[in-house]
Each structure stands twice: as structure tokens, then as C-alpha cells.
Amino acid sequence: MTLFKLSLSNMKKSLKDYAIYFFTLVLGVAIFYIFNAIETQTAMMKISKDTRGIVELMANIISGVSVFIAFVLGFLIIYASRFLMKRRNKEFGLYLLLGMGKWKVSKMLFIETLIIGLVSLGVGLLSGIGISQLTSLLVANMFEADMSSYNFVFSSSAFVKTCFYFAIIYVVVILFNTIAIGRCKLIDLFQRGRRSETVKMKNPWISVFVFLLSVAGLGYAYYQINSNTTELYMKDIYFCIGLGCVCTFLFFWSISGMLFRLVSSMKRVYYKGLNSFVIRQMSSRVNTNVLSISIICIMLFVTICVLTSALTIRNGLNEGLRRYATVDVNITRQVRSSDYDVEAGKGADEDAYYDPTWDKRDICDIYKEYGIDLPSMFSAYEDVYIYSLPDFTYGDTFSEQAKGEFLGDQPVYGMMDVMENVMTVSDYNRVAKLCGFETVSIKDDEYGVVANYKQMVKYRDMSLQAGTTIQVNGYELKPGMSKCQAGDVQISTQAINTGIIIVPDGVLTGVTPISESLLAIYNTTDTDKIMARNEHINLDDDPDVRLSLNTKENVKAASIGLGAIASFIGLYIGMIFLISGAAILALKELSESTDNVERYKMLRKLGVDQKMINHALFAQMGLFFLFPLALAVIHSIFGLKFSRQILSLMGTDDMGAAMLMTVVVLVVIYGGYFLITYFSGRKIISEQ
């Protein structure tokens, strides 16, 4: 029999052993292809020039991340190969005993590895190409692209890149297998499965001390990362991450020493059914796999945090686009002279606030001088003014309690000296009706506040509820509401309005505005016409005019681009980490099941029925999968709390939907690996 035929025969006999290995390879190859084919998929879609640039940026980022992903997959494939070799120790030993040289055994293993590699690469690429066509729908949805001209897409660049990285990984795997066969001894190949694992009993007091030390260290890291978020430097974050990793290792090390003694002291639990067997097996496995479990725990933690945060960013930006970009175009003009120092609250001529000679042309008048009739382009528009006064700052509108808490929570020194933005109630209500916001209702001696930036809203509400009175242009006003209303006068994708003070119309008589804002809705939904109109209303830079243009299409492109990049990179890294962690656990469990075949045979000889054995195996594997996941979830609670504080600075912190999606991904992939491992392990221990 030739080596090739022998290799094929061996693969058929060991088909069930290759299940996890093959499944992991196919999944890895498919995901690698799908994410690297995104740029080619979008080439067939009708998207704007700005969006095309964002797609190219995302493709470049994914290409860079793919190098890191290739290292992760390479480590995973090498680890999986170790399991397959361990599973077949006796087979290799028999070949050597019958006179086959190590070189021929290595050559046979090379053929098998090459065949399974080529098959998994082919199946993975076919799966990736097929699934990528469905992924195109997701990409189109994210970028709101036109799919009318879309057809079947094959990405040659993603194909070549996948084959190239896979080939490099497999060359390393084959070299590793060859070296491993060359170093093995005949006696070890026959006795490795018979050797029982020595459970080294750690000193219980040392284990308890290390356990308490690890819990204290984790508690300190949790506290540091969440208590002073705004004051943390990168070195502090790195320190907390490093401390968390070390304490994770110490936690599992101490648990491995405490588990057996703790449960064995509970006689009713320990001697019930096969619990004593399960606990001894678990204690042995945790004891010998502390480092692996710790790494898997950290990988799961990264998966949960990255996936949830990335999806939160995308969902938040999309929701912000729907809520805060309700008009098509926003043109702003700086009205006040440029010699005014806004931050200092004064200028060369403070009387400019009451300058009767200021340029009273509005935005439409300026465009008309350039031959552009703005009103003819819009079905509806509003032109309003925003004011600021040097003697009316945050410090004048905040209550004493709000000042104290703000400076304690948000130590932005000098913030209380920043001037407030002020609008008349009639101006704001016209904008509110156009944008679909709630209008403000106040009396002649009252004021209101419009804000949507969550971090600032609580201080605004606190000040309003304290009844803080204000002085504006000689008028004393009291709060006309107990809570500020949500709204803005700028196109945005995020809730970033820190506050606009709304006053009665007569209060600002004679005051010069600081800026003018025109918000409008186009009188057509034709995309080509809209893009042409955007360019049509752009004026050449004119230092005397000081106009700026922002459109819904621009903020949409930026929002969708950032959301898509965050989502795809998060999904890419998160899924690879999740697959790697789950696959390593699965292979470890199957490897242990291989070693424990004799132990399960002994249980049958002692009269234990198959149902109890299956239950014991299920509990054993379940606990092994649960251990790293449980601590990873605890890590994630505090990690996501930190992420939420960071994301809140962007006006995006609703993690509900993102967390649900992350849970679904965890259940499907991690749970799927657990079930495959259990059924594969059950077949292994049933061998006679």
C-alpha cells in the first residue's frame, strides 16, 4: 500500500477526530475571506464618493488587522495539530513497531495534513464566497447603498490573500509535525494514554491567600478603571489591564488548588452519583491548564467588550442620524467681528454686542449676491440667530450644587467662564417645528434650556430644579421648566448639544448675534440633483463672508463610515478570538477524553450505566467551558462600564441591543463548540 493510499485510509478511519479541526479551519478561512472581500463587494454598489473613500480606508484597516488574525489562526491550527497527533499516538507507535521509519511516518502525516488543509481551504473559500454574497446585503444596509446594479462578486485579492496566509501557516504546521515525529520515542507513544495525571495538591492556605490576593487585585483594577475615567492616562489603563491579566492567572491557579478540597469537604455533594469522579477530573484539568484557561478567559473578555462596544457605536450613530439629522442642509455664518475673543469673553470692542451697524444681510441675501436663489432649492427652511454675552456664562446658569458636582465629575477648569449660547423662543420654536423637536413654552419672565448631551443634561436639570435665576441683558428670568428639553439647531449624528438658553423674544433686543444658522429641506429627493445642489450652494472662500456648509449626506457618510469600520473590525477580531478560545477548549476536552477512555471503561466494569457516564461527561465539559466564560463575563461588566463612560462622551452609550447581539453570537459559536465537543467526546469514550 502506498503512503498516499494509507493516508487516505487513515483519514477515513479518523474522520470524527478531524471534525473540530476541520470545522475550525473552514470557519477561519471563510471569515478571513469574507472580511477581506468587502472592498470588492462595495465596488458593485452605487455609493457616494465620500462613502467610497471610507470603504477604502476600512479595507486598508482590515488588511492590517488580517496580519494579526493570521498569527492567531496559525497558533490555533498548530495547537489543533497537537491534539490530532496525541489522539493517534498508538497508531504512530504501531507503524514504528512494524518497521516504518520516522521519515515515512512524517511523510504520511504530511500527506494527511496537506489533504485536510486543501479540502478545508477549498470548503472554507467556497463557504466564504457564498456567504460574502449575503454579507453584501449587510454592507449595503450599513452604507445605505443602491444594490440595483449588484451581481455575483468574486474577490481575487481576498482569494489570493487567504491562500497566501493559509499556505504560510500550513508550512509552519508541517514543519512542527515533522519535528514532533522525529523527537518522539516508541515507549512514549504507547504509554502516554495510560499515564494517569498526577493531581498535585496545593497547600490550601496558600491557595486561599492567592485567591484573596487575586480578588483584591481584580477589585482594585475594576475600581481604578471605572472611578476616575476622565483623569486616566494611557499608562494607568495599561497598568489596570496588566494587573487584570496577572490576577486572572492567579485566580485560576488558586481555584485549581481550592476546588477539590472545597467540594470534597461537602460529603453529600461529593459522594452523590459520579460527582467525586467529575470533581477529581476537573481539579486535574484546571490544575494543568491554568495558563490556557487564563488566556481563553481574556480572549472571551476581549470578544465581549469589542463586539458590544463596536455594535454600540454603530447603533448609536445610526440612531443619532435618524434623530438629529432631520434636515438636508445647514448653513452657518459667523456674524460677530473676528477680533472678538470668544473664549476670553471679551474683545477689542465689547460694544460690538450692541453695534447698530452690523451686517444685517442674512444668508439668503449673501447667496443672492452670488447669483444663487436659495429659497428656490428648498421646500422648507428657517433662518435663525444665536447670541452670546460676555457677562452671561455657565457659572451664571449653574446652581451651586451643579457647579460642585460638575467640577468633581468633569474637572474641566475654566468651563464656568465659557459664555452660554442664547436664542429667542420664537427662533428656536421655528427650528424645532422644522426638525420635529418639541417646542419650548415659557412666560415673559421665564427661561428654558434645550440640551441633549447626556453628561451635561443632569447638571442643567439640577440647576433648573434648584430654581436658579439668571440675568440676561438686564432682564431677570426664572426657570420655566423643571427639566431641559432635547433639541439642537445644528445637523449632527450625536447628542452633543451642551445647552442653549431659550429666552422671551424681547430680552435680546439690541444685542448683536454671534452667528446665524439656516436649516433647510430640499424640494427634491433625487440624489443626483441633491449632490449638484450641494456643490451649487458652496461659495468660494471669502474671509468677509465666513460661511460654512454642512449637509445630511456629509454627516451620514461620516457616521455610516465610522459605524461600519467599528462594526466590521469589532466583528472580525471578536469572532476570531471567540472561535480560537472555543476551539482550544474543545480540543483540550477531546484530548482529555482520549486519555480517559480507560477510566470510563473502568466505570462501566464497576456497573455504572451509560446514562450516568454521559451525564458526568456533560457536567465535566460544561464546567470546563463555564469557568473561563464566567470570569470573562465579570471582567466584561466592569470593562463595558468603562467603555460606556468613554462612549457617552460621544453621546452614544445605549448598549442594550449591542449586548443582546453579543450574547446571541456567544451562544451560537461558543455553545455550538461545546455541543460538538460533548457529542464528539461521547463517541470517543464509547470506544471499546
C-alpha positions in Angstrom: 0.0 0.0 0.0 1.4 3.4 -1.0 1.7 6.2 1.6 -0.9 8.2 -0.3 -3.5 5.3 0.0 -2.5 4.7 3.6 -3.0 8.4 4.3 -6.5 8.4 2.8 -7.4 5.2 4.7 -6.2 6.8 8.0 -8.2 9.9 7.3 -11.4 7.9 6.7 -10.9 6.0 10.0 -10.1 9.2 11.9 -12.8 11.3 10.4 -14.5 12.0 13.7 -11.2 13.1 15.2 -10.9 15.7 12.4 -14.4 17.2 13.0 -13.4 20.0 15.3 -10.2 20.6 13.4 -11.9 20.7 10.0 -14.8 22.9 11.3 -12.4 25.4 12.8 -10.3 25.6 9.7 -13.3 26.1 7.4 -14.8 28.8 9.7 -11.4 30.6 9.9 -10.9 30.6 6.2 -14.4 31.7 5.5 -14.3 34.6 7.9 -10.8 35.6 6.6 -12.1 35.7 3.0 -15.4 37.5 3.9 -13.8 40.4 5.6 -11.1 40.9 3.1 -13.6 40.8 0.2 -15.6 43.9 1.5 -13.9 46.4 -0.8 -14.6 44.3 -3.9 -18.3 43.8 -2.8 -18.9 47.5 -2.5 -17.3 48.2 -5.9 -20.5 46.8 -7.4 -22.7 49.1 -5.3 -23.8 52.7 -6.1 -22.4 54.7 -3.2 -21.2 58.3 -2.9 -17.6 59.4 -3.4 -17.2 60.1 0.3 -18.5 56.7 1.2 -16.2 55.1 -1.3 -13.2 56.7 0.4 -14.4 55.4 3.8 -14.8 51.9 2.3 -11.2 52.0 1.0 -10.0 53.2 4.5 -11.9 50.3 6.1 -10.4 47.8 3.6 -6.9 49.0 4.5 -7.5 48.7 8.2 -9.0 45.2 7.8 -5.9 44.3 5.7 -3.6 45.3 8.5 -5.7 43.6 11.1 -5.6 40.4 8.9 -1.9 40.0 9.6 -2.7 39.8 13.4 -5.6 37.5 12.7 -3.3 35.2 10.6 -1.0 34.8 13.6 -4.0 33.9 15.8 -5.2 31.3 13.3 -1.7 30.0 12.9 -1.4 29.4 16.7 -4.8 27.8 16.7 -4.0 25.4 13.8 -0.7 24.4 15.4 -2.5 23.7 18.6 -5.1 21.6 16.8 -2.4 19.6 15.1 -1.0 18.7 18.5 -4.4 17.3 19.5 -4.6 15.1 16.4 -1.1 13.8 16.9 -1.8 13.0 20.5 -5.0 11.2 19.5 -3.1 8.9 17.2 -0.1 8.1 19.4 -0.7 4.4 19.4 -1.2 4.3 15.7 2.1 6.0 15.1 3.7 3.7 17.6 2.4 0.7 15.8 3.8 2.0 12.5 7.3 2.4 14.1 7.0 -1.1 15.8 6.3 -2.7 12.4 9.5 -1.1 11.0 8.3 2.0 9.3 10.9 4.8 9.7 10.1 8.1 11.3 10.7 9.9 8.0 8.0 7.8 6.3 5.6 8.4 9.3 6.4 12.2 8.9 5.8 11.9 5.1 2.5 10.1 5.7 1.4 12.8 8.2 2.5 15.5 5.7 0.2 14.0 3.1 -2.7 13.8 5.5 -2.1 17.3 6.7 -1.9 18.6 3.2 -5.1 16.9 2.1 -7.1 18.1 5.1 -5.6 21.5 4.6 -6.5 21.7 0.9 -10.0 20.4 1.5 -10.7 22.8 4.4 -9.2 25.7 2.3 -11.5 24.8 -0.6 -14.6 24.3 1.5 -13.8 27.5 3.5 -13.3 29.6 0.4 -16.5 28.2 -1.2 -18.3 29.0 2.0 -16.7 32.4 2.2 -17.6 33.3 -1.4 -21.2 32.2 -0.9 -21.7 33.9 2.5 -20.0 37.1 1.2 -22.8 37.5 -1.2 -25.2 37.6 1.8 -22.7 39.9 3.6 -23.1 42.3 0.7 -26.7 42.9 1.9 -25.3 43.8 5.4 -22.7 46.1 3.8 -25.3 47.7 1.6 -27.6 48.2 4.6 -24.8 49.9 6.6 -23.8 52.2 3.8 -27.4 52.6 2.5 -26.1 51.7 -0.9 -28.1 51.1 -4.1 -28.0 47.4 -5.0 -29.8 47.7 -8.3 -26.6 47.1 -10.3 -25.2 44.5 -8.0 -24.3 41.0 -9.2 -22.3 38.0 -8.1 -18.8 39.1 -6.9 -15.6 37.1 -6.6 -12.8 38.9 -4.9 -9.5 37.8 -6.4 -7.5 39.9 -4.0 -9.2 38.3 -0.9 -8.8 34.8 -2.6 -5.0 35.4 -3.1 -4.5 36.9 0.4 -6.4 34.0 2.1 -4.4 31.3 0.1 -1.1 33.1 0.8 -1.6 33.4 4.6 -3.0 29.8 4.8 0.0 28.4 2.9 2.4 30.1 5.3 0.5 28.8 8.3 0.5 25.3 6.9 4.2 25.2 6.1 4.8 26.0 9.8 2.3 23.3 10.8 4.0 20.7 8.6 7.5 21.6 10.0 6.1 21.4 13.5 4.6 17.9 12.9 7.8 16.7 11.3 9.9 17.8 14.2 7.4 16.3 16.7 7.6 12.9 15.0 11.3 13.0 14.9 11.6 13.6 18.6 9.0 11.0 19.8 10.0 7.7 21.5 8.3 4.4 20.9 7.6 3.7 24.5 6.0 7.2 25.0 3.7 6.7 22.1 2.2 3.5 23.7 2.2 4.6 27.3 1.2 8.3 27.0 -2.5 7.5 27.0 -2.1 5.1 30.0 -0.3 7.5 32.3 -2.6 8.9 34.9 -2.4 12.6 35.6 -0.9 13.3 38.9 -3.1 15.8 40.8 -0.7 17.9 42.7 -2.4 19.1 45.9 -1.5 22.7 46.5 -1.3 24.0 50.1 -4.8 25.0 50.9 -3.7 28.1 52.9 -1.5 29.3 50.1 -4.4 28.7 47.6 -6.8 30.8 49.8 -4.2 33.5 50.2 -3.6 33.7 46.4 -7.3 33.6 45.8 -7.9 36.6 48.1 -4.9 38.4 46.6 -6.3 37.9 43.1 -9.8 39.0 44.1 -8.3 42.1 45.8 -6.2 42.9 42.7 -9.1 42.5 40.3 -11.3 44.7 42.6 -8.6 47.4 42.6 -8.3 47.2 38.8 -12.1 47.4 38.5 -12.3 50.4 40.8 -9.4 52.3 39.1 -10.7 51.8 35.6 -14.2 53.0 36.5 -13.8 55.6 39.2 -11.6 58.2 37.6 -12.2 57.7 33.9 -11.7 61.3 32.9 -8.4 61.5 34.7 -6.9 58.2 33.5 -3.8 58.3 31.3 -2.9 55.5 28.9 -0.2 54.3 31.4 -2.9 53.9 34.0 -5.1 51.9 31.6 -2.2 49.7 30.7 -1.5 49.1 34.3 -5.1 48.1 35.0 -5.1 45.7 32.0 -1.8 44.2 33.1 -2.9 43.8 36.7 -6.2 42.2 35.5 -4.3 39.7 33.4 -1.9 38.7 36.2 -4.8 38.4 38.7 -6.8 36.3 36.2 -4.0 33.8 36.2 -3.6 33.8 40.0 -7.4 33.4 40.3 -7.5 30.2 38.2 -4.3 29.0 39.9 -5.8 29.3 43.3 -9.2 27.8 42.2 -7.3 24.7 41.0 -6.0 24.3 44.5 -9.2 25.0 46.3 -11.8 23.2 44.1 -11.1 19.7 45.1 -10.7 20.4 48.9 -13.8 22.6 48.9 -16.2 20.2 47.2 -14.7 17.0 48.8 -15.5 18.6 52.2 -19.2 18.7 51.2 -19.8 14.9 51.7 -23.4 14.9 50.4 -22.4 16.6 47.2 -19.1 14.9 46.7 -20.4 11.3 47.0 -23.6 11.9 45.0 -23.6 10.0 41.7 -20.3 10.4 39.9 -19.6 13.8 41.4 -16.4 12.5 43.0 -15.1 11.4 39.6 -16.1 14.7 37.9 -14.6 16.9 40.6 -11.2 15.0 40.6 -11.2 15.2 36.8 -12.0 18.9 36.9 -9.4 19.6 39.5 -6.8 17.8 37.5 -7.7 19.7 34.3 -7.8 23.2 35.8 -4.6 22.4 37.7 -2.7 21.5 34.5 -4.3 24.2 32.2 -4.1 27.3 34.3 -2.3 29.4 31.7 -4.6 28.2 28.8 -7.8 28.9 30.8 -6.5 32.3 31.7 -5.7 33.2 28.1 -9.1 31.9 26.9 -10.8 33.9 29.7 -9.0 37.1 28.5 -9.9 36.3 24.8 -13.5 35.9 25.8 -13.4 39.2 27.7 -11.9 41.0 24.7 -14.6 39.4 22.5 -17.5 40.6 24.6 -16.1 44.1 25.1 -15.0 44.7 21.5 -18.2 43.3 20.0 -20.5 45.2 22.3 -18.6 48.5 22.0 -18.3 48.3 18.2 -22.0 47.5 17.7 -23.0 50.2 20.3 -21.0 52.8 18.2 -22.8 51.7 15.0 -26.2 51.6 16.6 -25.7 54.9 18.4 -24.5 56.7 15.2 -27.4 55.3 13.2 -29.9 56.3 15.8 -28.3 59.7 16.1 -28.5 60.2 12.4 -32.2 59.4 12.5 -32.9 61.7 15.4 -30.5 64.7 15.0 -30.0 64.9 11.2 -33.6 65.6 10.3 -33.0 68.4 7.7 -31.0 68.2 4.4 -28.6 71.2 4.8 -27.3 73.5 7.5 -25.5 76.7 6.5 -24.0 78.8 9.3 -22.5 82.3 9.3 -20.3 84.0 11.8 -21.9 87.4 12.4 -19.7 89.0 15.0 -16.4 90.5 14.0 -13.3 88.3 14.2 -11.5 90.5 16.7 -13.8 89.2 19.4 -12.2 86.6 21.7 -14.9 84.1 22.4 -13.0 82.1 25.0 -11.9 85.1 26.9 -15.3 86.5 26.9 -14.2 89.9 25.6 -12.9 91.6 22.6 -11.3 94.7 21.2 -14.7 96.3 21.1 -17.2 94.8 23.5 -19.7 97.4 22.3 -20.0 95.1 19.2 -22.7 93.4 21.2 -24.9 96.4 20.6 -23.4 97.6 17.3 -26.3 99.1 15.3 -24.2 99.0 12.1 -23.6 95.2 12.0 -24.1 93.5 8.7 -27.8 92.7 8.7 -27.8 90.7 5.5 -29.0 87.2 6.1 -27.6 84.0 4.5 -30.1 84.1 1.6 -29.1 87.7 0.8 -25.4 86.8 0.6 -26.1 83.8 -1.7 -28.3 86.0 -3.9 -25.4 88.4 -4.4 -23.5 85.4 -5.9 -26.5 84.7 -8.2 -27.8 81.7 -6.2 -31.5 81.7 -5.2 -31.5 79.5 -2.1 -35.3 79.5 -1.4 -36.0 78.0 -4.8 -34.0 74.9 -3.8 -35.9 74.3 -0.6 -39.4 73.1 0.2 -39.0 74.5 3.7 -36.3 76.4 5.6 -35.7 78.5 8.7 -33.1 81.2 9.3 -32.3 81.9 13.0 -29.8 83.8 15.1 -27.7 82.6 18.1 -26.4 85.1 20.7 -23.7 85.2 23.4 -23.0 87.8 26.1 -19.6 88.3 27.9 -21.4 88.6 31.3 -23.5 85.5 30.9 -21.6 82.3 31.4 -22.1 78.7 32.6 -21.3 79.9 36.1 -24.4 82.2 35.9 -26.8 79.3 34.9 -25.5 76.5 37.1 -26.7 76.1 40.7 -24.0 75.8 43.4 -24.7 72.1 43.7 -24.4 71.6 40.0 -21.1 73.5 40.0 -19.7 71.4 42.7 -20.7 68.1 41.1 -19.6 69.2 37.6 -16.2 70.2 38.8 -15.9 67.0 40.7 -17.1 64.7 37.9 -15.9 66.7 34.9 -12.8 68.7 36.0 -12.8 71.0 33.0 -11.2 74.0 34.6 -12.4 77.4 33.3 -15.6 75.8 32.0 -17.7 78.0 34.2 -16.3 81.1 32.4 -17.5 79.9 29.0 -20.3 82.0 27.5 -23.7 80.5 27.1 -25.5 80.3 23.7 -28.8 82.1 23.8 -31.8 82.1 21.4 -35.2 83.7 21.4 -38.1 81.4 21.9 -39.7 82.2 18.6 -36.5 81.5 16.7 -35.9 78.2 18.4 -39.6 77.0 18.0 -39.4 77.6 14.3 -36.3 75.4 14.1 -38.0 72.8 16.4 -41.0 72.5 14.2 -38.9 72.1 11.1 -36.7 69.4 12.7 -39.5 67.7 14.5 -38.4 68.6 18.0 -40.6 69.6 20.9 -41.2 73.3 21.1 -40.5 75.5 24.2 -43.2 77.2 26.1 -42.2 80.0 28.6 -43.6 83.1 30.0 -42.2 86.7 29.7 -40.3 86.4 33.0 -39.1 82.8 32.4 -36.3 80.9 30.5 -35.9 77.4 29.3 -32.9 75.2 28.4 -32.5 72.9 25.3 -29.8 70.3 25.5 -29.2 66.6 24.6 -25.7 65.9 25.7 -26.3 63.4 28.5 -23.3 64.3 30.6 -24.5 68.0 30.7 -28.2 67.4 30.9 -28.1 66.2 34.5 -26.3 69.4 35.6 -28.8 71.5 33.6 -31.7 69.7 35.2 -30.2 70.1 38.7 -29.9 73.8 38.2 -33.5 74.2 36.8 -34.9 72.2 39.7 -32.9 74.4 42.2 -34.8 77.4 40.7 -31.6 79.2 39.5 -32.5 82.7 38.3 -30.4 84.4 35.6 -29.7 87.9 34.4 -29.7 88.3 30.6 -29.2 91.8 29.0 -30.7 93.4 32.2 -33.7 91.0 32.5 -34.1 88.7 35.5 -35.5 85.4 34.5 -36.6 82.3 36.4 -36.8 78.7 35.2 -39.9 78.0 33.1 -39.4 74.2 33.2 -38.0 71.6 35.7 -36.1 69.7 33.1 -34.3 70.8 29.9 -35.8 69.7 26.6 -34.0 67.6 23.9 -33.1 69.5 20.8 -30.4 71.3 18.7 -30.0 73.8 15.9 -27.2 72.0 14.0 -27.1 68.9 11.9 -25.4 66.1 13.8 -25.3 62.4 14.3 -24.8 62.6 18.0 -26.4 64.2 21.1 -23.7 66.8 21.6 -25.7 70.0 22.4 -24.4 71.0 25.8 -27.1 73.7 26.2 -28.9 76.6 24.6 -30.7 79.1 26.9 -34.1 80.0 25.5 -35.4 83.4 26.5 -38.5 85.6 25.6 -38.3 87.5 22.4 -37.9 91.0 23.8 -34.9 90.1 26.1 -32.3 90.3 23.3 -33.4 93.5 21.7 -30.4 95.5 20.5 -27.9 92.6 21.1 -25.7 91.6 18.1 -25.9 87.9 17.3 -22.8 85.8 17.3 -23.9 83.5 14.5 -26.7 82.8 12.0 -27.9 79.3 11.2 -30.1 78.3 8.2 -31.6 74.9 8.2 -33.5 73.6 5.2 -35.2 70.7 3.4 -34.6 70.1 -0.3 -37.6 70.3 -2.6 -36.5 67.0 -4.4 -35.4 63.6 -3.3 -33.4 62.9 -6.4 -29.9 62.1 -5.1 -28.1 63.4 -8.2 -29.8 66.7 -8.0 -29.1 67.0 -4.3 -25.4 66.4 -4.9 -25.4 69.0 -7.6 -27.2 71.5 -5.4 -24.7 70.9 -2.6 -21.9 71.9 -5.0 -24.1 74.7 -6.3 -24.5 76.4 -3.0 -20.9 76.1 -2.0 -19.2 79.6 -2.2 -15.5 80.3 -2.7 -13.7 81.1 0.5 -14.4 84.7 1.4 -12.9 86.0 4.7 -15.6 88.7 4.9 -18.5 86.2 4.5 -17.4 83.4 6.9 -19.9 80.8 5.7 -19.8 77.1 6.4 -21.9 74.4 4.8 -22.9 71.0 6.3 -25.3 68.6 4.7 -27.1 65.5 5.8 -25.3 63.5 3.2 -21.9 64.6 4.6 -22.7 63.7 8.2 -24.4 60.5 7.0 -21.3 59.4 5.2 -19.1 60.2 8.2 -21.5 58.5 10.6 -22.0 55.4 8.5 -18.3 55.1 7.8 -17.3 55.3 11.4 -20.1 52.9 12.4 -19.2 50.4 9.7 -15.4 50.5 10.5 -16.1 49.9 14.2 -18.6 47.2 13.5 -16.6 45.2 11.0 -13.3 45.4 12.9 -15.1 44.5 16.1 -16.8 41.6 14.5 -13.6 40.4 12.8 -11.5 40.5 15.9 -14.3 39.4 18.2 -15.3 36.3 16.2 -11.7 35.2 15.6 -11.0 35.4 19.3 -14.2 33.7 20.2 -13.6 30.9 17.7 -10.0 30.5 18.9 -10.9 30.3 22.5 -13.8 27.9 22.0 -11.7 25.7 19.7 -8.8 25.5 22.2 -11.2 24.5 24.9 -12.9 21.9 22.6 -9.5 20.4 21.6 -8.4 20.2 25.2 -11.5 18.4 26.2 -11.3 16.0 23.3 -7.7 15.4 24.1 -8.6 14.6 27.8 -11.4 12.4 26.6 -8.9 10.4 24.5 -6.7 10.0 27.6 -9.6 9.0 29.8 -11.0 6.1 27.6 -9.6 3.5 30.0 -11.1 5.3 33.1 -14.6 5.3 31.5 -14.1 1.6 30.7 -13.3 1.0 34.3 -16.5 2.8 35.4 -18.5 0.5 33.1 -16.9 -2.5 34.7 -17.9 -1.2 38.1 -21.5 -1.2 37.0 -22.0 2.5 36.1 -24.6 2.8 33.3 -24.0 4.8 30.1 -26.5 7.4 31.1 -24.6 8.3 34.3 -21.3 8.4 32.3 -22.8 10.7 29.7 -24.1 13.0 32.5 -20.7 13.0 34.1 -19.0 13.9 30.8 -21.6 16.7 30.2 -21.0 18.2 33.7 -17.3 17.9 33.3 -17.2 19.6 29.9 -19.8 22.1 30.9 -17.8 23.3 34.0 -14.6 23.4 31.9 -16.3 25.7 29.3 -18.1 27.7 32.0 -15.0 28.5 34.2 -13.3 31.0 31.8 -16.6 32.3 30.5 -17.9 33.2 34.0 -14.8 35.2 34.9 -14.8 36.8 31.5 -18.4 38.0 32.0 -17.4 39.5 35.4 -14.5 41.3 33.7 -16.8 42.5 31.0 -19.3 44.0 33.4 -16.6 46.5 34.5 -14.9 46.7 31.1 -18.2 47.7 29.4 -18.9 50.2 32.2 -15.6 51.8 31.3 -16.5 51.7 27.6 -19.9 53.2 28.3 -18.3 56.2 30.0 -16.0 56.7 27.1 -18.8 56.3 24.5 -21.0 58.7 26.5 -18.5 61.4 25.6 -19.6 60.7 22.0 -23.3 60.8 23.0 -23.5 57.1 22.4 -24.0 54.8 25.4 -27.1 52.6 24.9 -25.6 49.1 24.9 -28.9 47.1 25.2 -29.2 46.0 21.6 -25.5 45.5 21.2 -25.2 43.3 24.3 -28.1 41.2 23.1 -26.4 40.7 19.7 -23.2 39.8 21.5 -25.0 37.2 23.7 -26.5 35.7 20.5 -23.0 35.4 18.9 -21.6 33.8 22.1 -24.4 31.3 22.4 -24.3 30.3 18.7 -20.4 29.9 18.4 -19.3 29.1 22.0 -22.4 27.0 22.7 -22.0 25.3 19.3 -18.4 24.3 20.1 -19.5 23.0 23.4 -22.2 20.7 21.9 -19.9 19.5 19.1 -17.2 18.8 21.8 -19.7 16.9 24.0 -21.0 14.6 21.3 -17.5 14.0 19.9 -16.2 13.2 23.4 -19.1 10.9 24.0 -18.2 8.9 20.9 -14.5 8.8 22.0 -15.3 7.4 25.5 -17.7 4.8 24.0 -14.9 3.1 22.1 -14.3 -0.4 23.1 
